[in-house]
Amino acid sequence: MVLAEFAMFPTDKGESVSKYVSQVIDAIDKSGLKYKLTPMGTVIEGEWDEVFGLITKCFKILEPQANRVYSAIKVDYRKGSASRMTSKIEKIKSILDREISHS
């Protein structure tokens, strides 16, 4: 199972790129993969080919609209099928024995 955090946007469209980022988020939302949107990127969970297929799809959305596309991708692969999207946070809360801010 893969957890991938990524950000992708055109760099040649001015200061605000939400018009383009929203297209990427729309594709992620329609993918059926589990994800969490953050102010600095999106975390996606799934099998390797599914996750990287989706990241490629996001690039293909932006490529025709921009001369330059920035992307930062972090990947954590772990064998097994258990979801870690929330369990990693729950583990830290358990170790600290208190609630933490993670929304």
Kinemage of the C-alpha trace (Angstrom):
@kinemage 1
@onewidth
@group {chain A} dominant
@subgroup {mainchain}
@vectorlist {calphas} color= white
{ca met a 1} P 0.000 0.000 0.000
{ca val a 2} L 1.267 3.466 -0.891
{ca leu a 3} L 0.782 6.759 0.870
{ca ala a 4} L 1.796 9.555 -1.471
{ca glu a 5} L 1.708 13.238 -0.687
{ca phe a 6} L 1.963 15.491 -3.690
{ca ala a 7} L 1.455 19.012 -4.905
{ca met a 8} L 1.175 19.953 -8.557
{ca phe a 9} L 0.503 23.287 -10.203
{ca pro a 10} L 1.559 25.429 -13.159
{ca thr a 11} L 4.254 27.997 -12.443
{ca asp a 12} L 3.516 30.268 -15.383
{ca lys a 13} L -0.032 31.353 -14.494
{ca gly a 14} L 0.511 34.130 -11.986
{ca glu a 15} L 0.175 34.367 -8.247
{ca ser a 16} L -3.093 32.428 -7.839
{ca val a 17} L -3.338 28.977 -9.395
{ca ser a 18} L -6.486 27.683 -7.674
{ca lys a 19} L -8.271 27.493 -11.026
{ca tyr a 20} L -5.731 24.834 -12.053
{ca val a 21} L -5.364 23.111 -8.683
{ca ser a 22} L -9.146 22.650 -8.530
{ca gln a 23} L -8.970 20.638 -11.772
{ca val a 24} L -6.390 18.345 -10.192
{ca ile a 25} L -8.487 17.951 -7.020
{ca asp a 26} L -11.542 17.148 -9.143
{ca ala a 27} L -9.644 14.269 -10.784
{ca ile a 28} L -8.463 13.015 -7.379
{ca asp a 29} L -11.963 13.194 -5.946
{ca lys a 30} L -13.428 11.273 -8.896
{ca ser a 31} L -10.692 8.606 -8.751
{ca gly a 32} L -12.251 6.634 -5.931
{ca leu a 33} L -8.952 6.534 -4.040
{ca lys a 34} L -8.835 7.566 -0.409
{ca tyr a 35} L -7.316 11.038 -0.059
{ca lys a 36} L -6.882 13.987 2.274
{ca leu a 37} L -6.558 17.532 0.983
{ca thr a 38} L -4.247 19.835 2.924
{ca pro a 39} L -3.339 23.489 2.340
{ca met a 40} L 0.054 22.441 0.915
{ca gly a 41} L -0.786 19.270 -0.997
{ca thr a 42} L -2.856 16.111 -1.074
{ca val a 43} L -2.238 12.705 0.484
{ca ile a 44} L -3.488 9.743 -1.559
{ca glu a 45} L -3.621 6.106 -0.499
{ca gly a 46} L -3.795 3.083 -2.784
{ca glu a 47} L -1.796 0.555 -4.726
{ca trp a 48} L 1.372 1.780 -6.489
{ca asp a 49} L -0.030 1.705 -10.023
{ca glu a 50} L -3.299 3.342 -8.978
{ca val a 51} L -1.579 6.193 -7.148
{ca phe a 52} L 1.003 6.897 -9.831
{ca gly a 53} L -1.607 6.491 -12.544
{ca leu a 54} L -3.625 9.207 -10.833
{ca ile a 55} L -0.600 11.481 -10.443
{ca thr a 56} L 0.111 11.008 -14.160
{ca lys a 57} L -3.521 11.829 -14.958
{ca cys a 58} L -3.216 15.053 -12.925
{ca phe a 59} L -0.109 16.004 -14.897
{ca lys a 60} L -1.924 15.316 -18.175
{ca ile a 61} L -4.666 17.724 -17.070
{ca leu a 62} L -2.194 20.563 -16.504
{ca glu a 63} L 0.308 19.884 -19.294
{ca pro a 64} L -1.792 21.309 -22.176
{ca gln a 65} L -2.585 24.432 -20.149
{ca ala a 66} L 0.914 25.375 -19.001
{ca asn a 67} L 4.460 25.662 -20.264
{ca arg a 68} L 5.831 24.713 -16.847
{ca val a 69} L 4.353 22.398 -14.199
{ca tyr a 70} L 5.811 22.027 -10.696
{ca ser a 71} L 5.339 18.824 -8.738
{ca ala a 72} L 6.640 17.610 -5.392
{ca ile a 73} L 5.954 13.980 -4.495
{ca lys a 74} L 6.691 12.079 -1.270
{ca val a 75} L 6.009 8.338 -1.151
{ca asp a 76} L 5.775 5.824 1.687
{ca tyr a 77} L 5.357 2.239 0.483
{ca arg a 78} L 4.607 -0.539 2.929
{ca lys a 79} L 3.694 -4.123 2.113
{ca gly a 80} L 0.220 -5.064 3.209
{ca ser a 81} L -3.251 -3.812 2.595
{ca ala a 82} L -4.222 -2.074 5.817
{ca ser a 83} L -5.063 1.613 5.479
{ca arg a 84} L -2.582 3.914 7.186
{ca met a 85} L -4.238 7.213 6.301
{ca thr a 86} L -5.526 7.666 9.853
{ca ser a 87} L -3.732 4.901 11.748
{ca lys a 88} L -0.417 6.776 11.642
{ca ile a 89} L -2.033 9.744 13.388
{ca glu a 90} L -3.811 7.493 15.891
{ca lys a 91} L -0.481 5.838 16.756
{ca ile a 92} L 1.119 9.202 17.626
{ca lys a 93} L -1.907 10.178 19.744
{ca ser a 94} L -1.600 6.857 21.542
{ca ile a 95} L 2.104 7.384 22.274
{ca leu a 96} L 1.477 10.953 23.505
{ca asp a 97} L -1.638 9.780 25.363
{ca arg a 98} L -3.587 12.889 24.279
{ca glu a 99} L -5.418 14.461 21.393
{ca ile a 100} L -3.401 16.430 18.855
{ca ser a 101} L -4.444 18.959 16.261
{ca his a 102} L -4.357 17.306 12.834
{ca ser a 103} L -7.247 18.724 10.855
